[in-house]
């Protein structure tokens, strides 16, 4: 048996955000290989005249956008009132029980503006235990051959 035949390209799971009842986020794992490729995509080389060499510069804004796109796939249960715990918002005239729709743009803004959400996301995405087989609501990509149980 070859390890290559058991590897899964993508696996997602739903994870509950701590402290915000019924707010769950569908997350995709990010392998080391994918993270390196993502970082490379967001890095540019510039020539430094003083050192006469090339220097890599990471475009943080682009990295956050690409990282969010790769890891945050959906959410459910994000009430507007929960946003007050995550980011600075003005909810005057809004129904706090209304749900914030998931879009890539909304996910990007939440990751970019909430250090609490960003920190949680990084902890969950890189913890393999969250993506192990047998967890609730997990979906996985289909590599060439995954043994069926």
Backbone as numpy.savetxt, mean C-alpha at the origin, in Angstrom:
# Nx Ny Nz CAx CAy CAz Cx Cy Cz
10.59 -30.80 -6.62 9.75 -29.62 -6.62 10.64 -28.38 -6.62
10.26 -27.42 -7.42 11.01 -26.17 -7.52 10.28 -25.05 -6.78
11.02 -24.23 -6.09 10.45 -23.08 -5.39 9.70 -22.17 -6.37
10.25 -22.03 -7.56 9.65 -21.17 -8.59 8.19 -21.53 -8.85
7.87 -22.82 -8.78 6.50 -23.27 -9.06 5.53 -22.92 -7.93
6.06 -22.57 -6.77 5.21 -22.25 -5.62 5.05 -20.75 -5.38
5.90 -19.96 -6.01 5.85 -18.52 -5.78 4.56 -17.92 -6.33
4.03 -16.95 -5.60 2.81 -16.25 -5.99 3.20 -14.82 -6.34
2.72 -14.36 -7.49 3.05 -13.00 -7.93 2.40 -11.95 -7.04
1.11 -12.09 -6.83 0.36 -11.10 -6.06 -0.56 -11.81 -5.09
-0.64 -11.29 -3.90 -1.59 -11.80 -2.92 -2.14 -10.61 -2.17
-3.45 -10.57 -2.04 -4.07 -9.47 -1.30 -4.80 -10.00 -0.09
-5.01 -9.12 0.86 -5.76 -9.47 2.06 -6.43 -8.21 2.59
-7.48 -8.40 3.34 -8.15 -7.29 4.00 -7.59 -7.18 5.41
-7.21 -5.97 5.80 -6.67 -5.73 7.14 -7.46 -4.60 7.79
-7.83 -4.81 9.04 -8.59 -3.79 9.77 -7.62 -2.74 10.32
-7.97 -1.49 10.10 -7.15 -0.41 10.63 -7.44 -0.29 12.12
-6.42 -0.34 12.97 -6.64 -0.34 14.42 -7.28 0.96 14.92
-8.28 0.79 15.77 -8.91 1.93 16.43 -10.07 2.55 15.66
-10.26 2.16 14.41 -11.37 2.70 13.62 -12.28 1.53 13.21
-13.33 1.32 13.99 -14.21 0.17 13.83 -14.77 0.08 12.41
-14.65 -1.10 11.85 -15.17 -1.44 10.52 -14.43 -0.79 9.36
-13.33 -0.12 9.61 -12.51 0.41 8.51 -11.47 -0.63 8.15
-11.63 -1.22 6.95 -10.71 -2.24 6.48 -10.13 -1.82 5.14
-8.88 -2.23 4.92 -8.17 -1.88 3.70 -7.71 -3.16 3.03
-7.95 -3.24 1.72 -7.44 -4.38 0.95 -6.03 -4.02 0.50
-5.08 -4.84 0.94 -3.67 -4.58 0.67 -3.04 -5.70 -0.13
-2.09 -5.34 -0.97 -1.32 -6.32 -1.72 0.08 -6.37 -1.12
0.62 -7.58 -1.07 1.99 -7.70 -0.57 2.95 -7.05 -1.57
4.09 -6.70 -1.09 5.11 -6.10 -1.94 6.40 -6.87 -1.69
6.80 -7.67 -2.67 8.01 -8.48 -2.52 9.24 -7.58 -2.60
10.35 -8.11 -2.20 11.60 -7.35 -2.26 11.90 -6.96 -3.71
11.68 -7.89 -4.62 11.93 -7.65 -6.04 11.06 -6.49 -6.55
9.78 -6.49 -6.18 8.87 -5.42 -6.60 9.25 -4.09 -5.98
9.67 -4.11 -4.72 10.08 -2.87 -4.05 11.31 -2.27 -4.72
12.27 -3.11 -5.07 13.49 -2.64 -5.74 13.13 -2.03 -7.10
12.25 -2.70 -7.84 11.82 -2.19 -9.15 11.07 -0.87 -9.01
10.24 -0.77 -7.99 9.49 0.46 -7.72 10.43 1.60 -7.38
11.40 1.31 -6.55 12.38 2.32 -6.16 13.19 2.78 -7.38
13.59 1.83 -8.21 14.36 2.16 -9.41 13.55 3.05 -10.36
12.26 2.75 -10.48 11.36 3.53 -11.33 11.25 4.98 -10.86
11.43 5.20 -9.56 11.26 6.53 -8.97 12.60 7.22 -8.69
13.68 6.66 -9.21 15.01 7.20 -8.99 15.57 7.75 -10.29
16.24 8.88 -10.17 16.89 9.44 -11.36 18.37 9.63 -11.05
19.19 9.55 -12.08 20.62 9.78 -11.94 20.95 11.17 -12.45
21.67 11.92 -11.64 22.10 13.25 -12.06 23.61 13.34 -11.90
24.22 14.08 -12.79 25.67 14.24 -12.75 26.03 15.38 -11.80
26.92 15.09 -10.86 27.40 16.09 -9.92 28.75 16.58 -10.41
28.83 17.85 -10.78 30.07 18.41 -11.33 31.20 18.46 -10.30
30.83 18.65 -9.03 31.86 18.74 -7.99 32.55 17.40 -7.78
31.76 16.33 -7.73 32.35 15.01 -7.50 32.68 14.29 -8.79
32.21 14.86 -9.90 32.40 14.28 -11.22 31.88 12.84 -11.30
30.74 12.66 -10.66 30.11 11.34 -10.67 28.60 11.47 -10.68
27.96 10.36 -10.95 26.50 10.34 -10.96 25.98 10.07 -9.55
24.86 10.71 -9.21 24.21 10.51 -7.92 22.77 10.13 -8.16
22.31 9.15 -7.39 20.91 8.75 -7.47 20.07 9.65 -6.58
18.92 10.07 -7.11 17.99 10.89 -6.34 16.62 10.24 -6.41
16.05 9.96 -5.24 14.73 9.35 -5.18 13.68 10.46 -5.19
12.73 10.36 -6.10 11.61 11.29 -6.17 10.57 10.79 -5.16
10.57 11.40 -3.96 9.70 10.93 -2.88 8.23 10.97 -3.25
7.79 12.03 -3.90 6.38 12.17 -4.27 5.95 11.05 -5.23
6.77 10.79 -6.21 6.47 9.73 -7.17 6.48 8.37 -6.48
7.44 8.17 -5.55 7.53 6.90 -4.84 6.28 6.65 -4.02
5.80 7.66 -3.29 4.59 7.50 -2.48 3.41 7.14 -3.37
3.29 7.80 -4.50 2.19 7.54 -5.42 2.26 6.11 -5.96
3.43 5.68 -6.40 3.59 4.34 -6.96 3.45 3.25 -5.88
3.99 3.53 -4.69 3.88 2.59 -3.57 2.42 2.38 -3.19
1.68 3.47 -3.12 0.25 3.40 -2.77 -0.51 2.62 -3.83
-0.24 2.92 -5.08 -0.91 2.24 -6.20 -0.64 0.73 -6.15
0.58 0.35 -5.78 0.96 -1.06 -5.75 0.41 -1.81 -4.54
0.17 -1.10 -3.44 -0.20 -1.80 -2.20 -1.65 -1.63 -1.76
-2.22 -0.44 -1.91 -3.60 -0.19 -1.46 -4.54 -0.44 -2.63
-5.35 -1.49 -2.53 -6.21 -1.90 -3.64 -7.67 -1.49 -3.46
-8.11 -1.29 -2.24 -9.49 -0.94 -1.97 -9.63 -0.65 -0.48
-10.77 -0.13 -0.09 -11.11 -0.04 1.33 -12.61 -0.04 1.48
-13.03 -0.30 2.70 -14.45 -0.27 3.03 -14.58 0.22 4.46
-15.67 0.95 4.69 -15.97 1.39 6.05 -15.24 2.65 6.50
-14.66 3.41 5.57 -13.96 4.65 5.97 -14.99 5.77 6.07
-15.46 6.00 7.30 -16.43 7.07 7.54 -15.71 8.41 7.56
-16.43 9.44 7.13 -15.82 10.77 7.11 -15.30 11.18 8.48
-16.03 10.82 9.54 -15.59 11.20 10.89 -14.25 10.55 11.26
-13.91 9.41 10.64 -12.62 8.76 10.90 -11.46 9.59 10.36
-11.73 10.36 9.33 -10.67 11.18 8.73 -10.08 12.16 9.73
-10.90 12.60 10.70 -10.42 13.54 11.72 -9.31 12.92 12.56
-9.28 11.59 12.67 -8.23 10.90 13.42 -6.98 10.67 12.58
-7.11 10.85 11.26 -6.00 10.53 10.37 -5.34 11.75 9.74
-6.14 12.75 9.37 -5.62 13.95 8.70 -6.41 15.17 9.17
-5.88 16.33 8.88 -6.57 17.57 9.21 -7.61 17.84 8.12
-8.91 17.79 8.49 -9.99 17.99 7.53 -11.03 18.94 8.10
-11.83 19.52 7.23 -12.95 20.37 7.61 -14.22 19.65 7.21
-14.95 19.13 8.19 -16.14 18.35 7.91 -17.43 19.13 8.16
-17.36 20.45 8.23 -18.56 21.27 8.45 -19.57 20.99 7.34
-20.80 20.71 7.75 -21.86 20.46 6.78 -21.84 19.06 6.18
-20.92 18.20 6.63 -20.82 16.83 6.12 -21.42 15.85 7.14
-21.98 14.78 6.64 -22.48 13.71 7.49 -21.30 12.82 7.88
-20.94 12.84 9.15 -19.79 12.07 9.63 -19.91 10.58 9.40
-21.14 10.08 9.24 -21.36 8.66 9.01 -21.24 8.28 7.53
-21.20 9.28 6.66 -21.06 9.00 5.22 -19.72 8.33 4.96
-19.67 7.51 3.94 -18.45 6.77 3.62 -17.61 7.52 2.59
-16.30 7.49 2.80 -15.35 8.05 1.84 -15.08 6.97 0.81
-15.35 7.29 -0.43 -15.18 6.35 -1.54 -13.69 6.05 -1.75
-13.39 4.78 -2.10 -12.02 4.43 -2.45 -11.77 4.83 -3.90
-10.71 5.58 -4.10 -10.16 5.84 -5.43 -8.65 5.84 -5.25
-7.91 5.66 -6.33 -6.45 5.72 -6.22 -6.02 7.09 -5.71
-6.70 8.13 -6.17 -6.36 9.49 -5.75 -6.61 9.68 -4.25
-7.75 9.18 -3.74 -8.04 9.29 -2.31 -7.02 8.50 -1.49
-6.67 7.32 -1.97 -5.69 6.50 -1.26 -4.34 7.21 -1.22
-3.93 7.77 -2.35 -2.66 8.49 -2.42 -2.64 9.67 -1.44
-3.73 10.45 -1.42 -3.80 11.60 -0.51 -3.76 11.16 0.95
-4.41 10.05 1.27 -4.40 9.56 2.65 -3.00 9.13 3.06
-2.31 8.39 2.20 -0.95 7.95 2.52 -0.01 9.15 2.62
-0.15 10.08 1.69 0.73 11.25 1.63 0.54 12.19 2.82
-0.69 12.29 3.33 -0.98 13.28 4.37 -1.17 12.73 5.77
-1.21 11.43 5.92 -1.39 10.83 7.24 -0.21 9.95 7.60
0.63 10.43 8.49 1.78 9.62 8.90 1.32 8.37 9.63
0.20 8.46 10.35 -0.32 7.29 11.06 -0.74 6.20 10.07
-1.45 6.57 9.02 -1.87 5.59 8.01 -0.66 5.05 7.25
0.26 5.92 6.89 1.47 5.52 6.17 2.29 4.53 6.99
2.48 4.81 8.28 3.25 3.91 9.15 2.57 2.55 9.26
1.25 2.56 9.46 0.50 1.30 9.55 0.62 0.50 8.25
0.47 1.19 7.13 0.56 0.55 5.82 1.90 -0.15 5.65
2.98 0.53 5.99 4.31 -0.07 5.87 4.48 -1.28 6.78
3.94 -1.23 7.96 4.04 -2.37 8.87 3.29 -3.58 8.33
2.08 -3.36 7.85 1.23 -4.46 7.41 1.71 -5.07 6.09
2.06 -4.23 5.14 2.44 -4.70 3.81 3.70 -5.57 3.83
4.63 -5.26 4.70 5.89 -6.00 4.71 5.92 -7.15 5.73
4.78 -7.40 6.39 4.69 -8.51 7.33 4.02 -9.69 6.62
4.81 -10.68 6.26 4.29 -11.84 5.51 3.16 -12.57 6.23
3.16 -12.50 7.54 2.13 -13.19 8.31 0.72 -12.73 7.89
0.60 -11.49 7.47 -0.70 -10.96 7.04 -1.19 -11.55 5.74
-0.30 -12.21 4.99 -0.66 -12.74 3.67 -0.59 -14.26 3.59
-0.40 -14.91 4.73 -0.30 -16.36 4.73 -1.62 -17.00 4.31
-1.53 -18.16 3.69 -2.70 -18.91 3.26 -3.56 -19.25 4.47
-4.87 -19.13 4.27 -5.79 -19.50 5.34 -6.35 -18.30 6.07
-5.83 -17.10 5.79 -6.36 -15.90 6.42 -7.70 -15.54 5.81
-8.40 -14.58 6.43 -9.72 -14.22 5.91 -9.59 -13.33 4.69
-10.51 -13.52 3.75 -10.62 -12.67 2.56 -9.31 -12.50 1.80
-8.61 -13.57 1.53 -7.36 -13.45 0.79 -7.56 -13.85 -0.66
-6.92 -13.12 -1.54 -6.91 -13.43 -2.97 -5.46 -13.54 -3.39
-5.18 -14.46 -4.28 -3.80 -14.57 -4.74 -3.74 -14.69 -6.24
-2.65 -14.19 -6.78 -2.41 -14.31 -8.21 -2.12 -15.75 -8.55
-2.11 -16.06 -9.79 -1.90 -17.44 -10.19 -0.59 -17.60 -10.93
0.43 -18.11 -10.25 1.68 -18.42 -10.94 1.45 -19.65 -11.82
2.50 -20.12 -12.44 2.34 -21.22 -13.39 1.68 -22.44 -12.79
2.03 -22.78 -11.57 1.35 -23.93 -10.96 1.36 -23.80 -9.44
0.19 -23.71 -8.88 0.02 -23.70 -7.43 -0.69 -24.99 -7.09
-0.11 -25.79 -6.19 -0.79 -27.03 -5.84 -2.14 -26.75 -5.20
-3.14 -27.47 -5.60 -4.47 -27.30 -5.03 -4.61 -28.21 -3.84
-5.32 -27.71 -2.84 -5.52 -28.50 -1.62 -6.78 -29.31 -1.71
